[in-house]
Amino acid sequence: MREIVTLQCGQCKRRNYSTTKNRKRTTDKLQFKKFCRFCRAHTAHKEVK
Ligand SMILES: [Zn+2]
């Protein structure tokens, strides 16, 4: 079972990305460095519900 999660920019709080994760394998909160076009920079994007 893979679950769709949304990734939110840590700076502007916009939801820029969505991805899937395996709940059984990944129990921690996901965090990725991704390019935010609103901040125009690479920022930490965190999983939100
Ligand atoms: Zn941003």
N, CA, C, O and the ligand as a Tripos MOL2 file, in Angstrom:
@<TRIPOS>MOLECULE
protein
  197   195    50     0     0
PROTEIN
NO_CHARGES

@<TRIPOS>ATOM
      1 N           0.8380   -1.2060    0.0000 N.3       1 MET1
      2 CA          0.0000    0.0000    0.0000 C.3       1 MET1
      3 C           0.8690    1.2500    0.0000 C.2       1 MET1
      4 O           1.6330    1.4940    0.9340 O.2       1 MET1
      5 N           0.7400    2.0190   -1.0420 N.am      2 ARG2
      6 CA          1.4490    3.3010   -1.0640 C.3       2 ARG2
      7 C           0.4250    4.4080   -0.9310 C.2       2 ARG2
      8 O          -0.6560    4.3740   -1.5200 O.2       2 ARG2
      9 N           0.8020    5.3770   -0.1450 N.am      3 GLU3
     10 CA         -0.1150    6.4600    0.1680 C.3       3 GLU3
     11 C           0.3670    7.7640   -0.4470 C.2       3 GLU3
     12 O           1.5600    8.0680   -0.4170 O.2       3 GLU3
     13 N          -0.5490    8.5240   -0.9980 N.am      4 ILE4
     14 CA         -0.1790    9.8110   -1.5850 C.3       4 ILE4
     15 C          -0.0260   10.8390   -0.4660 C.2       4 ILE4
     16 O          -0.9110   11.0100    0.3720 O.2       4 ILE4
     17 N           1.1110   11.5100   -0.4770 N.am      5 VAL5
     18 CA          1.3460   12.5740    0.4920 C.3       5 VAL5
     19 C           1.6800   13.8610   -0.2580 C.2       5 VAL5
     20 O           2.1920   13.8290   -1.3770 O.2       5 VAL5
     21 N           1.3860   14.9690    0.3650 N.am      6 THR6
     22 CA          1.6540   16.2770   -0.2180 C.3       6 THR6
     23 C           2.8670   16.8710    0.4740 C.2       6 THR6
     24 O           3.0530   16.7160    1.6810 O.2       6 THR6
     25 N           3.6930   17.5560   -0.3150 N.am      7 LEU7
     26 CA          4.8840   18.1910    0.2390 C.3       7 LEU7
     27 C           4.6850   19.7080    0.2640 C.2       7 LEU7
     28 O           4.3140   20.3270   -0.7330 O.2       7 LEU7
     29 N           4.9420   20.2720    1.4240 N.am      8 GLN8
     30 CA          4.7130   21.6880    1.6450 C.3       8 GLN8
     31 C           6.0370   22.4030    1.8680 C.2       8 GLN8
     32 O           6.8910   21.9370    2.6220 O.2       8 GLN8
     33 N           6.1920   23.5380    1.2040 N.am      9 CYS9
     34 CA          7.3990   24.3420    1.3780 C.3       9 CYS9
     35 C           7.4870   24.8490    2.8130 C.2       9 CYS9
     36 O           6.5080   25.3590    3.3570 O.2       9 CYS9
     37 N           8.6520   24.7090    3.4180 N.am     10 GLY10
     38 CA          8.8400   25.1450    4.7910 C.3      10 GLY10
     39 C           8.8580   26.6470    4.9530 C.2      10 GLY10
     40 O           8.6760   27.1490    6.0630 O.2      10 GLY10
     41 N           9.0740   27.3820    3.8650 N.am     11 GLN11
     42 CA          9.1630   28.8400    3.9710 C.3      11 GLN11
     43 C           7.8490   29.5360    3.6450 C.2      11 GLN11
     44 O           7.3520   30.3270    4.4460 O.2      11 GLN11
     45 N           7.2840   29.2500    2.4810 N.am     12 CYS12
     46 CA          6.0580   29.9540    2.0820 C.3      12 CYS12
     47 C           4.8040   29.1480    2.3960 C.2      12 CYS12
     48 O           3.6890   29.6530    2.2680 O.2      12 CYS12
     49 N           4.9850   27.9140    2.8010 N.am     13 LYS13
     50 CA          3.8770   27.0320    3.1850 C.3      13 LYS13
     51 C           2.9760   26.6410    2.0170 C.2      13 LYS13
     52 O           1.8600   26.1610    2.2130 O.2      13 LYS13
     53 N           3.4670   26.8480    0.8200 N.am     14 ARG14
     54 CA          2.6760   26.4150   -0.3230 C.3      14 ARG14
     55 C           2.9170   24.9360   -0.5820 C.2      14 ARG14
     56 O           3.9940   24.4060   -0.3080 O.2      14 ARG14
     57 N           1.9030   24.2900   -1.1090 N.am     15 ARG15
     58 CA          2.0020   22.8640   -1.3920 C.3      15 ARG15
     59 C           2.3820   22.6710   -2.8570 C.2      15 ARG15
     60 O           1.5530   22.8060   -3.7570 O.2      15 ARG15
     61 N           3.6320   22.3570   -3.0670 N.am     16 ASN16
     62 CA          4.1740   22.3450   -4.4210 C.3      16 ASN16
     63 C           4.2570   20.9690   -5.0420 C.2      16 ASN16
     64 O           4.2150   20.8330   -6.2640 O.2      16 ASN16
     65 N           4.3730   19.9610   -4.2220 N.am     17 TYR17
     66 CA          4.6440   18.6330   -4.7480 C.3      17 TYR17
     67 C           3.7580   17.5970   -4.0690 C.2      17 TYR17
     68 O           3.3010   17.7650   -2.9390 O.2      17 TYR17
     69 N           3.5440   16.5400   -4.8010 N.am     18 SER18
     70 CA          2.9430   15.3780   -4.1470 C.3      18 SER18
     71 C           3.7690   14.1630   -4.5380 C.2      18 SER18
     72 O           4.3650   14.1140   -5.6140 O.2      18 SER18
     73 N           3.7910   13.2090   -3.6650 N.am     19 THR19
     74 CA          4.5560   11.9980   -3.9010 C.3      19 THR19
     75 C           3.8280   10.8460   -3.2270 C.2      19 THR19
     76 O           2.7890   11.0340   -2.5940 O.2      19 THR19
     77 N           4.3740    9.6830   -3.3690 N.am     20 THR20
     78 CA          3.7930    8.5550   -2.6640 C.3      20 THR20
     79 C           4.8210    8.0020   -1.7050 C.2      20 THR20
     80 O           6.0260    8.1430   -1.9110 O.2      20 THR20
     81 N           4.3390    7.3830   -0.6730 N.am     21 LYS21
     82 CA          5.2640    6.7150    0.2300 C.3      21 LYS21
     83 C           4.6510    5.4270    0.7230 C.2      21 LYS21
     84 O           3.4350    5.2320    0.7290 O.2      21 LYS21
     85 N           5.5360    4.5730    1.1290 N.am     22 ASN22
     86 CA          5.1480    3.2860    1.6730 C.3      22 ASN22
     87 C           5.0440    3.4170    3.1920 C.2      22 ASN22
     88 O           6.0540    3.5720    3.8790 O.2      22 ASN22
     89 N           3.8400    3.3560    3.7000 N.am     23 ARG23
     90 CA          3.6110    3.5630    5.1350 C.3      23 ARG23
     91 C           4.3580    2.5600    6.0070 C.2      23 ARG23
     92 O           4.8580    2.9110    7.0750 O.2      23 ARG23
     93 N           4.4300    1.3500    5.5620 N.am     24 LYS24
     94 CA          5.0700    0.3260    6.3860 C.3      24 LYS24
     95 C           6.5740    0.5380    6.4690 C.2      24 LYS24
     96 O           7.2040    0.2860    7.4960 O.2      24 LYS24
     97 N           7.1320    1.0110    5.3540 N.am     25 ARG25
     98 CA          8.5760    1.1730    5.3030 C.3      25 ARG25
     99 C           9.0100    2.5270    5.8560 C.2      25 ARG25
    100 O          10.0580    2.6430    6.4910 O.2      25 ARG25
    101 N           8.2010    3.5360    5.6090 N.am     26 THR26
    102 CA          8.5640    4.8990    6.0120 C.3      26 THR26
    103 C           7.6130    5.3730    7.0990 C.2      26 THR26
    104 O           6.4820    5.7710    6.8200 O.2      26 THR26
    105 N           8.0690    5.3280    8.3060 N.am     27 THR27
    106 CA          7.2220    5.7510    9.4170 C.3      27 THR27
    107 C           7.5270    7.1800    9.8370 C.2      27 THR27
    108 O           6.7040    7.8330   10.4780 O.2      27 THR27
    109 N           8.7220    7.6700    9.4740 N.am     28 ASP28
    110 CA          9.0830    9.0480    9.8060 C.3      28 ASP28
    111 C           8.3910   10.0170    8.8630 C.2      28 ASP28
    112 O           7.9130    9.6400    7.7930 O.2      28 ASP28
    113 N           8.3490   11.2670    9.2830 N.am     29 LYS29
    114 CA          7.8570   12.3290    8.4020 C.3      29 LYS29
    115 C           8.8570   12.5320    7.2740 C.2      29 LYS29
    116 O          10.0670   12.5920    7.4940 O.2      29 LYS29
    117 N           8.3300   12.6330    6.0800 N.am     30 LEU30
    118 CA          9.2030   12.8350    4.9340 C.3      30 LEU30
    119 C           9.6380   14.2900    4.8510 C.2      30 LEU30
    120 O           8.8910   15.2090    5.1890 O.2      30 LEU30
    121 N          10.8640   14.4670    4.3930 N.am     31 GLN31
    122 CA         11.3490   15.8230    4.1440 C.3      31 GLN31
    123 C          12.2930   15.7850    2.9650 C.2      31 GLN31
    124 O          13.2220   14.9780    2.9230 O.2      31 GLN31
    125 N          12.0510   16.6620    2.0060 N.am     32 PHE32
    126 CA         12.8770   16.7090    0.8070 C.3      32 PHE32
    127 C          13.3310   18.1300    0.5500 C.2      32 PHE32
    128 O          12.6250   19.0900    0.8590 O.2      32 PHE32
    129 N          14.5190   18.2520   -0.0190 N.am     33 LYS33
    130 CA         14.9580   19.5480   -0.5400 C.3      33 LYS33
    131 C          14.4790   19.6410   -1.9690 C.2      33 LYS33
    132 O          14.8980   18.8700   -2.8330 O.2      33 LYS33
    133 N          13.5910   20.5970   -2.2080 N.am     34 LYS34
    134 CA         13.0620   20.7470   -3.5540 C.3      34 LYS34
    135 C          12.9890   22.2130   -3.9250 C.2      34 LYS34
    136 O          12.9910   23.1000   -3.0710 O.2      34 LYS34
    137 N          12.9240   22.4390   -5.2350 N.am     35 PHE35
    138 CA         12.8660   23.8180   -5.6930 C.3      35 PHE35
    139 C          11.4460   24.3460   -5.5600 C.2      35 PHE35
    140 O          10.4990   23.7650   -6.0900 O.2      35 PHE35
    141 N          11.3130   25.4490   -4.8470 N.am     36 CYS36
    142 CA         10.0290   26.1200   -4.7220 C.3      36 CYS36
    143 C          10.0000   27.3000   -5.6790 C.2      36 CYS36
    144 O          10.8350   28.2010   -5.5880 O.2      36 CYS36
    145 N           9.0450   27.2970   -6.5910 N.am     37 ARG37
    146 CA          9.0240   28.3770   -7.5810 C.3      37 ARG37
    147 C           8.5040   29.6770   -6.9900 C.2      37 ARG37
    148 O           8.6930   30.7410   -7.5790 O.2      37 ARG37
    149 N           7.8600   29.6100   -5.8480 N.am     38 PHE38
    150 CA          7.3740   30.8200   -5.1850 C.3      38 PHE38
    151 C           8.5100   31.4880   -4.4040 C.2      38 PHE38
    152 O           8.6490   32.7110   -4.4250 O.2      38 PHE38
    153 N           9.3090   30.6870   -3.7230 N.am     39 CYS39
    154 CA         10.4950   31.2040   -3.0380 C.3      39 CYS39
    155 C          11.6470   31.3890   -4.0220 C.2      39 CYS39
    156 O          12.6020   32.1120   -3.7380 O.2      39 CYS39
    157 N          11.5580   30.7470   -5.1580 N.am     40 ARG40
    158 CA         12.6120   30.7270   -6.1670 C.3      40 ARG40
    159 C          13.9290   30.2570   -5.5550 C.2      40 ARG40
    160 O          14.9860   30.8350   -5.8120 O.2      40 ARG40
    161 N          13.8560   29.2270   -4.7610 N.am     41 ALA41
    162 CA         15.0380   28.6650   -4.1240 C.3      41 ALA41
    163 C          14.7370   27.2340   -3.7050 C.2      41 ALA41
    164 O          13.5820   26.8160   -3.6340 O.2      41 ALA41
    165 N          15.7900   26.5080   -3.4340 N.am     42 HIS42
    166 CA         15.6130   25.1850   -2.8710 C.3      42 HIS42
    167 C          15.3260   25.3110   -1.3850 C.2      42 HIS42
    168 O          16.0960   25.9170   -0.6400 O.2      42 HIS42
    169 N          14.2330   24.7460   -0.9730 N.am     43 THR43
    170 CA         13.8540   24.8050    0.4210 C.3      43 THR43
    171 C          13.4800   23.3990    0.8930 C.2      43 THR43
    172 O          13.2880   22.4860    0.0890 O.2      43 THR43
    173 N          13.3850   23.2510    2.1870 N.am     44 ALA44
    174 CA         12.9510   21.9730    2.7450 C.3      44 ALA44
    175 C          11.4410   21.8580    2.5830 C.2      44 ALA44
    176 O          10.6920   22.7470    2.9850 O.2      44 ALA44
    177 N          11.0130   20.7660    1.9980 N.am     45 HIS45
    178 CA          9.5890   20.5000    1.8360 C.3      45 HIS45
    179 C           9.2110   19.3450    2.7420 C.2      45 HIS45
    180 O           9.8490   18.2920    2.7390 O.2      45 HIS45
    181 N           8.1730   19.5620    3.5080 N.am     46 LYS46
    182 CA          7.7670   18.5520    4.4710 C.3      46 LYS46
    183 C           6.4270   17.9510    4.0980 C.2      46 LYS46
    184 O           5.5920   18.5730    3.4420 O.2      46 LYS46
    185 N           6.2620   16.7530    4.5300 N.am     47 GLU47
    186 CA          5.0090   16.0430    4.3100 C.3      47 GLU47
    187 C           3.8670   16.6950    5.0930 C.2      47 GLU47
    188 O           4.0020   17.0140    6.2740 O.2      47 GLU47
    189 N           2.7640   16.8800    4.4170 N.am     48 VAL48
    190 CA          1.5400   17.3250    5.1150 C.3      48 VAL48
    191 C           0.4110   16.3770    4.7330 C.2      48 VAL48
    192 O           0.4900   15.6680    3.7300 O.2      48 VAL48
    193 N          -0.6140   16.3750    5.5260 N.am     49 LYS49
    194 CA         -1.7470   15.4790    5.2530 C.3      49 LYS49
    195 C          -2.6490   16.0810    4.1780 C.2      49 LYS49
    196 O          -3.6570   15.4780    3.8090 O.2      49 LYS49
    197 ZN          8.2610   28.2490   -0.9470 Zn       50 ZN50
@<TRIPOS>BOND
     1     1     2 1
     2     2     3 1
     3     3     4 2
     4     3     5 am
     5     5     6 1
     6     6     7 1
     7     7     8 2
     8     7     9 am
     9     9    10 1
    10    10    11 1
    11    11    12 2
    12    11    13 am
    13    13    14 1
    14    14    15 1
    15    15    16 2
    16    15    17 am
    17    17    18 1
    18    18    19 1
    19    19    20 2
    20    19    21 am
    21    21    22 1
    22    22    23 1
    23    23    24 2
    24    23    25 am
    25    25    26 1
    26    26    27 1
    27    27    28 2
    28    27    29 am
    29    29    30 1
    30    30    31 1
    31    31    32 2
    32    31    33 am
    33    33    34 1
    34    34    35 1
    35    35    36 2
    36    35    37 am
    37    37    38 1
    38    38    39 1
    39    39    40 2
    40    39    41 am
    41    41    42 1
    42    42    43 1
    43    43    44 2
    44    43    45 am
    45    45    46 1
    46    46    47 1
    47    47    48 2
    48    47    49 am
    49    49    50 1
    50    50    51 1
    51    51    52 2
    52    51    53 am
    53    53    54 1
    54    54    55 1
    55    55    56 2
    56    55    57 am
    57    57    58 1
    58    58    59 1
    59    59    60 2
    60    59    61 am
    61    61    62 1
    62    62    63 1
    63    63    64 2
    64    63    65 am
    65    65    66 1
    66    66    67 1
    67    67    68 2
    68    67    69 am
    69    69    70 1
    70    70    71 1
    71    71    72 2
    72    71    73 am
    73    73    74 1
    74    74    75 1
    75    75    76 2
    76    75    77 am
    77    77    78 1
    78    78    79 1
    79    79    80 2
    80    79    81 am
    81    81    82 1
    82    82    83 1
    83    83    84 2
    84    83    85 am
    85    85    86 1
    86    86    87 1
    87    87    88 2
    88    87    89 am
    89    89    90 1
    90    90    91 1
    91    91    92 2
    92    91    93 am
    93    93    94 1
    94    94    95 1
    95    95    96 2
    96    95    97 am
    97    97    98 1
    98    98    99 1
    99    99   100 2
   100    99   101 am
   101   101   102 1
   102   102   103 1
   103   103   104 2
   104   103   105 am
   105   105   106 1
   106   106   107 1
   107   107   108 2
   108   107   109 am
   109   109   110 1
   110   110   111 1
   111   111   112 2
   112   111   113 am
   113   113   114 1
   114   114   115 1
   115   115   116 2
   116   115   117 am
   117   117   118 1
   118   118   119 1
   119   119   120 2
   120   119   121 am
   121   121   122 1
   122   122   123 1
   123   123   124 2
   124   123   125 am
   125   125   126 1
   126   126   127 1
   127   127   128 2
   128   127   129 am
   129   129   130 1
   130   130   131 1
   131   131   132 2
   132   131   133 am
   133   133   134 1
   134   134   135 1
   135   135   136 2
   136   135   137 am
   137   137   138 1
   138   138   139 1
   139   139   140 2
   140   139   141 am
   141   141   142 1
   142   142   143 1
   143   143   144 2
   144   143   145 am
   145   145   146 1
   146   146   147 1
   147   147   148 2
   148   147   149 am
   149   149   150 1
   150   150   151 1
   151   151   152 2
   152   151   153 am
   153   153   154 1
   154   154   155 1
   155   155   156 2
   156   155   157 am
   157   157   158 1
   158   158   159 1
   159   159   160 2
   160   159   161 am
   161   161   162 1
   162   162   163 1
   163   163   164 2
   164   163   165 am
   165   165   166 1
   166   166   167 1
   167   167   168 2
   168   167   169 am
   169   169   170 1
   170   170   171 1
   171   171   172 2
   172   171   173 am
   173   173   174 1
   174   174   175 1
   175   175   176 2
   176   175   177 am
   177   177   178 1
   178   178   179 1
   179   179   180 2
   180   179   181 am
   181   181   182 1
   182   182   183 1
   183   183   184 2
   184   183   185 am
   185   185   186 1
   186   186   187 1
   187   187   188 2
   188   187   189 am
   189   189   190 1
   190   190   191 1
   191   191   192 2
   192   191   193 am
   193   193   194 1
   194   194   195 1
   195   195   196 2
@<TRIPOS>SUBSTRUCTURE
     1 MET1         2 RESIDUE 1 A MET
     2 ARG2         6 RESIDUE 1 A ARG
     3 GLU3        10 RESIDUE 1 A GLU
     4 ILE4        14 RESIDUE 1 A ILE
     5 VAL5        18 RESIDUE 1 A VAL
     6 THR6        22 RESIDUE 1 A THR
     7 LEU7        26 RESIDUE 1 A LEU
     8 GLN8        30 RESIDUE 1 A GLN
     9 CYS9        34 RESIDUE 1 A CYS
    10 GLY10       38 RESIDUE 1 A GLY
    11 GLN11       42 RESIDUE 1 A GLN
    12 CYS12       46 RESIDUE 1 A CYS
    13 LYS13       50 RESIDUE 1 A LYS
    14 ARG14       54 RESIDUE 1 A ARG
    15 ARG15       58 RESIDUE 1 A ARG
    16 ASN16       62 RESIDUE 1 A ASN
    17 TYR17       66 RESIDUE 1 A TYR
    18 SER18       70 RESIDUE 1 A SER
    19 THR19       74 RESIDUE 1 A THR
    20 THR20       78 RESIDUE 1 A THR
    21 LYS21       82 RESIDUE 1 A LYS
    22 ASN22       86 RESIDUE 1 A ASN
    23 ARG23       90 RESIDUE 1 A ARG
    24 LYS24       94 RESIDUE 1 A LYS
    25 ARG25       98 RESIDUE 1 A ARG
    26 THR26      102 RESIDUE 1 A THR
    27 THR27      106 RESIDUE 1 A THR
    28 ASP28      110 RESIDUE 1 A ASP
    29 LYS29      114 RESIDUE 1 A LYS
    30 LEU30      118 RESIDUE 1 A LEU
    31 GLN31      122 RESIDUE 1 A GLN
    32 PHE32      126 RESIDUE 1 A PHE
    33 LYS33      130 RESIDUE 1 A LYS
    34 LYS34      134 RESIDUE 1 A LYS
    35 PHE35      138 RESIDUE 1 A PHE
    36 CYS36      142 RESIDUE 1 A CYS
    37 ARG37      146 RESIDUE 1 A ARG
    38 PHE38      150 RESIDUE 1 A PHE
    39 CYS39      154 RESIDUE 1 A CYS
    40 ARG40      158 RESIDUE 1 A ARG
    41 ALA41      162 RESIDUE 1 A ALA
    42 HIS42      166 RESIDUE 1 A HIS
    43 THR43      170 RESIDUE 1 A THR
    44 ALA44      174 RESIDUE 1 A ALA
    45 HIS45      178 RESIDUE 1 A HIS
    46 LYS46      182 RESIDUE 1 A LYS
    47 GLU47      186 RESIDUE 1 A GLU
    48 VAL48      190 RESIDUE 1 A VAL
    49 LYS49      194 RESIDUE 1 A LYS
    50 ZN50       197 GROUP 0 **** ****
